[in-house]
């Protein structure tokens, strides 16, 4: 009798588990559709003919397929220049930010570091409090960084949140590895380069994705500190175009004077600035979940 009860309870538990799994799958599908449908609509609009766009007949599938909008964007030198500059800026900022995060996180795992707790407090406080926009602007002015490409690199080269993730991961590395290396006479930099960094590839790849996406999508710092249009990142160029698109003079200059072409070009520009960073994610996806999970194992 007890065996039958146990089997019945197992079947009920298995049935509940399956229902829970299907509910989770359903929720994930809904969230995925919410994220994908706007992108699919944008892609369809960028590939559709102007007549269909004027009539608002384009939803999830392009009508009157043509690539005129993309041809117009790719032939315009300012878009290509902004794309190249943003790609270079993203690469530099990502590498510098990873180096800064590593050099900041590694010393904080040593218990013999004097003032470690106080340093951790100071670093953490910066996550919640900052001077504000005007003091930051005055600081950049005093440092002679206004209208300087370095203003897009130096101020944001370290994220405290990302550094804490990396520090938490370093805490999870067995101390025996470090102690054995120290007994063999290895220096701190040798320990970092030979032990910690090779073991930290998942979390470093995750942080690289965070830093790259943040810099690629960033435009507020350039909006506040840059006047030289030669160093405008792609997102700021896109912001200025879409923000001023209703002005007749700007619309004519940018090629948006025709209503249908206006919609097609706007969609093409957005896709032009979005696709590159989307292509990076699949290559780092296998590290993404693993890196975030491992980074939270131990504090």
KOLTOR-785822 format. One record per residue (C-alpha): residue in one letter; x, y, z; residue number from 1. Coordinates in steps of 0.001 Angstrom, whole numbers. Layout:
! residues N
{bagu "A",{X,Y,Z},NUM}
...
This chain:
! residues 299
{bagu "X",{0,0,0},1}
{bagu "X",{2821,2354,897},2}
{bagu "X",{4538,1644,-2428},3}
{bagu "X",{1393,2561,-4337},4}
{bagu "X",{1135,5815,-2351},5}
{bagu "X",{4778,6624,-3076},6}
{bagu "X",{4333,5915,-6787},7}
{bagu "X",{1185,8062,-6873},8}
{bagu "X",{2977,10948,-5112},9}
{bagu "X",{5885,10646,-7544},10}
{bagu "X",{3528,10785,-10510},11}
{bagu "X",{1789,13843,-9076},12}
{bagu "X",{5143,15510,-8411},13}
{bagu "X",{6325,14667,-11929},14}
{bagu "X",{3091,16043,-13395},15}
{bagu "X",{3457,19273,-11393},16}
{bagu "X",{7071,19559,-12519},17}
{bagu "X",{6055,19201,-16167},18}
{bagu "X",{3361,21853,-15756},19}
{bagu "X",{5900,24165,-14132},20}
{bagu "X",{8340,23572,-16996},21}
{bagu "X",{5683,24360,-19589},22}
{bagu "X",{4708,27541,-17736},23}
{bagu "X",{8359,28634,-17694},24}
{bagu "X",{8722,27860,-21408},25}
{bagu "X",{5554,29800,-22185},26}
{bagu "X",{6744,32830,-20213},27}
{bagu "X",{10165,32687,-21919},28}
{bagu "X",{8526,32528,-25354},29}
{bagu "X",{6347,35539,-24551},30}
{bagu "X",{9359,37527,-23341},31}
{bagu "X",{11334,36521,-26441},32}
{bagu "X",{8499,37654,-28708},33}
{bagu "X",{8235,40969,-26867},34}
{bagu "X",{11949,41508,-27516},35}
{bagu "X",{12014,40224,-31105},36}
{bagu "X",{8852,41662,-32629},37}
{bagu "X",{9998,45319,-32562},38}
{bagu "X",{13289,44315,-34213},39}
{bagu "X",{11479,42252,-36849},40}
{bagu "X",{9146,45166,-37562},41}
{bagu "X",{12115,47527,-37841},42}
{bagu "X",{13896,45170,-40242},43}
{bagu "X",{10755,44816,-42351},44}
{bagu "X",{10364,48599,-42553},45}
{bagu "X",{13967,49066,-43607},46}
{bagu "X",{13522,46607,-46492},47}
{bagu "X",{10085,47759,-47694},48}
{bagu "X",{9098,50049,-50531},49}
{bagu "X",{8165,53632,-49763},50}
{bagu "X",{4586,53262,-51048},51}
{bagu "X",{3789,50525,-48527},52}
{bagu "X",{5375,52498,-45694},53}
{bagu "X",{3303,55577,-46477},54}
{bagu "X",{152,53453,-46370},55}
{bagu "X",{1268,51838,-43068},56}
{bagu "X",{950,48349,-44522},57}
{bagu "X",{4258,46968,-43234},58}
{bagu "X",{4248,44971,-40016},59}
{bagu "X",{6378,41829,-39718},60}
{bagu "X",{7192,41110,-43341},61}
{bagu "X",{8733,43517,-45895},62}
{bagu "X",{6590,44558,-48846},63}
{bagu "X",{8038,45785,-52109},64}
{bagu "X",{11464,44426,-51152},65}
{bagu "X",{14315,46846,-51880},66}
{bagu "X",{17682,47750,-50394},67}
{bagu "X",{17698,51424,-51333},68}
{bagu "X",{17772,52579,-47709},69}
{bagu "X",{20819,50468,-46900},70}
{bagu "X",{22523,51566,-50110},71}
{bagu "X",{21950,55192,-49157},72}
{bagu "X",{23370,54650,-45674},73}
{bagu "X",{26431,52706,-46873},74}
{bagu "X",{27249,55340,-49487},75}
{bagu "X",{27160,58169,-46943},76}
{bagu "X",{30676,58833,-45636},77}
{bagu "X",{29555,60186,-42260},78}
{bagu "X",{27828,56945,-41308},79}
{bagu "X",{30814,54818,-42282},80}
{bagu "X",{33185,57153,-40440},81}
{bagu "X",{31017,57162,-37319},82}
{bagu "X",{30726,53365,-37508},83}
{bagu "X",{34504,52915,-37747},84}
{bagu "X",{35190,55376,-34928},85}
{bagu "X",{32588,53745,-32674},86}
{bagu "X",{34023,50272,-33357},87}
{bagu "X",{37541,51474,-32503},88}
{bagu "X",{36270,53304,-29426},89}
{bagu "X",{34389,50213,-28264},90}
{bagu "X",{37464,48017,-28677},91}
{bagu "X",{39738,50429,-26787},92}
{bagu "X",{37253,51012,-23971},93}
{bagu "X",{36524,47303,-23559},94}
{bagu "X",{40189,46310,-23308},95}
{bagu "X",{41018,49208,-20986},96}
{bagu "X",{37992,48528,-18788},97}
{bagu "X",{38852,44840,-18462},98}
{bagu "X",{42415,45745,-17493},99}
{bagu "X",{41237,48308,-14935},100}
{bagu "X",{38659,45931,-13453},101}
{bagu "X",{41238,43167,-13121},102}
{bagu "X",{43886,45398,-11547},103}
{bagu "X",{41328,46781,-9107},104}
{bagu "X",{39705,43460,-8165},105}
{bagu "X",{42834,41345,-7732},106}
{bagu "X",{44488,43203,-4810},107}
{bagu "X",{41200,43300,-2879},108}
{bagu "X",{41160,39520,-2406},109}
{bagu "X",{44294,39596,-236},110}
{bagu "X",{43501,39677,3475},111}
{bagu "X",{46908,41176,4237},112}
{bagu "X",{46127,44309,2213},113}
{bagu "X",{46026,47171,4718},114}
{bagu "X",{42801,49141,4695},115}
{bagu "X",{41057,46614,2439},116}
{bagu "X",{37675,46994,4148},117}
{bagu "X",{37861,50777,3974},118}
{bagu "X",{38823,50647,295},119}
{bagu "X",{35869,48343,-394},120}
{bagu "X",{33554,50809,1349},121}
{bagu "X",{34875,53758,-672},122}
{bagu "X",{34508,51825,-3913},123}
{bagu "X",{30987,50653,-3099},124}
{bagu "X",{29816,54150,-2140},125}
{bagu "X",{30545,55371,-5675},126}
{bagu "X",{27843,53006,-6967},127}
{bagu "X",{25142,54956,-5140},128}
{bagu "X",{26440,58515,-4990},129}
{bagu "X",{28094,60748,-7560},130}
{bagu "X",{28842,64438,-7901},131}
{bagu "X",{26226,65099,-10595},132}
{bagu "X",{26259,66379,-14151},133}
{bagu "X",{27478,69949,-13570},134}
{bagu "X",{30386,69035,-11232},135}
{bagu "X",{31421,66309,-13676},136}
{bagu "X",{31358,68814,-16519},137}
{bagu "X",{33495,71265,-14509},138}
{bagu "X",{35908,68454,-13679},139}
{bagu "X",{36282,67537,-17354},140}
{bagu "X",{36866,71212,-18086},141}
{bagu "X",{39577,71476,-15434},142}
{bagu "X",{41252,68346,-16817},143}
{bagu "X",{41149,69831,-20355},144}
{bagu "X",{39156,66860,-21608},145}
{bagu "X",{36259,68774,-23121},146}
{bagu "X",{36042,68208,-26863},147}
{bagu "X",{38813,65628,-26501},148}
{bagu "X",{38338,61998,-27613},149}
{bagu "X",{39834,60872,-24303},150}
{bagu "X",{36701,62116,-22539},151}
{bagu "X",{34870,59168,-24114},152}
{bagu "X",{37432,56706,-22751},153}
{bagu "X",{38881,57734,-19385},154}
{bagu "X",{35843,58689,-17215},155}
{bagu "X",{33985,55438,-17855},156}
{bagu "X",{36918,53046,-17975},157}
{bagu "X",{35873,51300,-14747},158}
{bagu "X",{32471,50022,-13651},159}
{bagu "X",{32325,49298,-9925},160}
{bagu "X",{29518,46793,-10435},161}
{bagu "X",{31541,44818,-12974},162}
{bagu "X",{34631,45022,-10781},163}
{bagu "X",{32679,43544,-7853},164}
{bagu "X",{31537,40661,-10065},165}
{bagu "X",{35160,39959,-11003},166}
{bagu "X",{36327,40296,-7400},167}
{bagu "X",{33651,37827,-6277},168}
{bagu "X",{34869,35378,-8893},169}
{bagu "X",{38462,35784,-7712},170}
{bagu "X",{37286,34944,-4188},171}
{bagu "X",{36060,31610,-5546},172}
{bagu "X",{39477,30590,-6871},173}
{bagu "X",{41045,28146,-4347},174}
{bagu "X",{43622,29869,-2163},175}
{bagu "X",{45783,26739,-2357},176}
{bagu "X",{46624,27571,-5977},177}
{bagu "X",{47819,31025,-4994},178}
{bagu "X",{49717,29769,-1941},179}
{bagu "X",{51506,27082,-3908},180}
{bagu "X",{52545,29660,-6506},181}
{bagu "X",{53799,31968,-3753},182}
{bagu "X",{55844,29123,-2269},183}
{bagu "X",{57443,28625,-5685},184}
{bagu "X",{58482,32281,-5670},185}
{bagu "X",{55883,33600,-8126},186}
{bagu "X",{55217,37341,-8009},187}
{bagu "X",{51747,38820,-7716},188}
{bagu "X",{51643,39667,-11420},189}
{bagu "X",{52742,36135,-12293},190}
{bagu "X",{49979,34711,-10110},191}
{bagu "X",{47475,37017,-11779},192}
{bagu "X",{48589,36227,-15321},193}
{bagu "X",{49247,32508,-14918},194}
{bagu "X",{46464,31458,-12534},195}
{bagu "X",{43635,33940,-12124},196}
{bagu "X",{43191,35259,-15662},197}
{bagu "X",{43204,31793,-17348},198}
{bagu "X",{40594,30614,-14832},199}
{bagu "X",{38529,33769,-15312},200}
{bagu "X",{37782,33494,-19037},201}
{bagu "X",{33991,33040,-18574},202}
{bagu "X",{33551,36053,-16301},203}
{bagu "X",{35968,38177,-18362},204}
{bagu "X",{34001,37362,-21513},205}
{bagu "X",{30801,38342,-19711},206}
{bagu "X",{32263,41642,-18528},207}
{bagu "X",{33662,42285,-22012},208}
{bagu "X",{30116,41964,-23339},209}
{bagu "X",{28811,44365,-20671},210}
{bagu "X",{31505,46946,-21410},211}
{bagu "X",{31221,46614,-25196},212}
{bagu "X",{27431,46983,-25239},213}
{bagu "X",{27592,49915,-22850},214}
{bagu "X",{30152,51784,-24938},215}
{bagu "X",{28544,50946,-28278},216}
{bagu "X",{25160,52214,-27108},217}
{bagu "X",{26557,55187,-25221},218}
{bagu "X",{25979,58717,-26446},219}
{bagu "X",{25244,60870,-23374},220}
{bagu "X",{28915,61541,-22588},221}
{bagu "X",{29596,62605,-26171},222}
{bagu "X",{26436,64742,-26115},223}
{bagu "X",{27652,66608,-23027},224}
{bagu "X",{31381,66831,-23624},225}
{bagu "X",{31993,66712,-27391},226}
{bagu "X",{31468,69478,-29926},227}
{bagu "X",{33730,68132,-32662},228}
{bagu "X",{31444,66154,-34963},229}
{bagu "X",{34419,64182,-36292},230}
{bagu "X",{34431,62247,-33010},231}
{bagu "X",{30706,61725,-32681},232}
{bagu "X",{29949,58053,-31976},233}
{bagu "X",{27380,56353,-34146},234}
{bagu "X",{24636,56467,-31510},235}
{bagu "X",{24968,60236,-31077},236}
{bagu "X",{24819,60712,-34841},237}
{bagu "X",{21676,58587,-34910},238}
{bagu "X",{20243,60512,-31947},239}
{bagu "X",{20772,63872,-33653},240}
{bagu "X",{19201,62690,-36897},241}
{bagu "X",{16128,61128,-35304},242}
{bagu "X",{15742,63973,-32821},243}
{bagu "X",{15773,66652,-35527},244}
{bagu "X",{13995,64713,-38233},245}
{bagu "X",{10909,66928,-38141},246}
{bagu "X",{12907,69988,-39146},247}
{bagu "X",{12506,70477,-42891},248}
{bagu "X",{16040,71700,-43456},249}
{bagu "X",{17621,68795,-41553},250}
{bagu "X",{15305,66250,-43132},251}
{bagu "X",{16207,67455,-46633},252}
{bagu "X",{19910,67473,-45847},253}
{bagu "X",{19835,63929,-44473},254}
{bagu "X",{17712,62570,-47289},255}
{bagu "X",{14455,62259,-45338},256}
{bagu "X",{12363,64681,-47365},257}
{bagu "X",{10111,61963,-48826},258}
{bagu "X",{7730,60505,-46211},259}
{bagu "X",{8176,56878,-47264},260}
{bagu "X",{11923,57174,-47733},261}
{bagu "X",{12082,58936,-44391},262}
{bagu "X",{10647,55930,-42567},263}
{bagu "X",{12753,53431,-44510},264}
{bagu "X",{15997,55309,-43919},265}
{bagu "X",{15318,55795,-40221},266}
{bagu "X",{14748,52050,-39830},267}
{bagu "X",{17857,51243,-41875},268}
{bagu "X",{20021,53550,-39747},269}
{bagu "X",{18761,51963,-36537},270}
{bagu "X",{19427,48468,-37907},271}
{bagu "X",{22833,49613,-39157},272}
{bagu "X",{23792,50626,-35621},273}
{bagu "X",{22186,47626,-33890},274}
{bagu "X",{23195,44584,-35954},275}
{bagu "X",{26976,44672,-35216},276}
{bagu "X",{26570,44452,-31449},277}
{bagu "X",{23905,41754,-31859},278}
{bagu "X",{26387,39665,-33843},279}
{bagu "X",{28830,39683,-30914},280}
{bagu "X",{26398,38226,-28395},281}
{bagu "X",{26025,34692,-29873},282}
{bagu "X",{29797,34224,-29732},283}
{bagu "X",{29872,35095,-26031},284}
{bagu "X",{26558,33530,-25051},285}
{bagu "X",{28117,30299,-23773},286}
{bagu "X",{30219,32332,-21339},287}
{bagu "X",{27457,34720,-20362},288}
{bagu "X",{25375,32616,-17949},289}
{bagu "X",{28412,30734,-16673},290}
{bagu "X",{30301,33945,-15978},291}
{bagu "X",{27468,35650,-14122},292}
{bagu "X",{26740,32517,-12072},293}
{bagu "X",{30347,31869,-11131},294}
{bagu "X",{30833,35512,-10271},295}
{bagu "X",{28199,35222,-7557},296}
{bagu "X",{29373,31998,-5919},297}
{bagu "X",{31264,33528,-3036},298}
{bagu "X",{31671,36981,-1547},299}
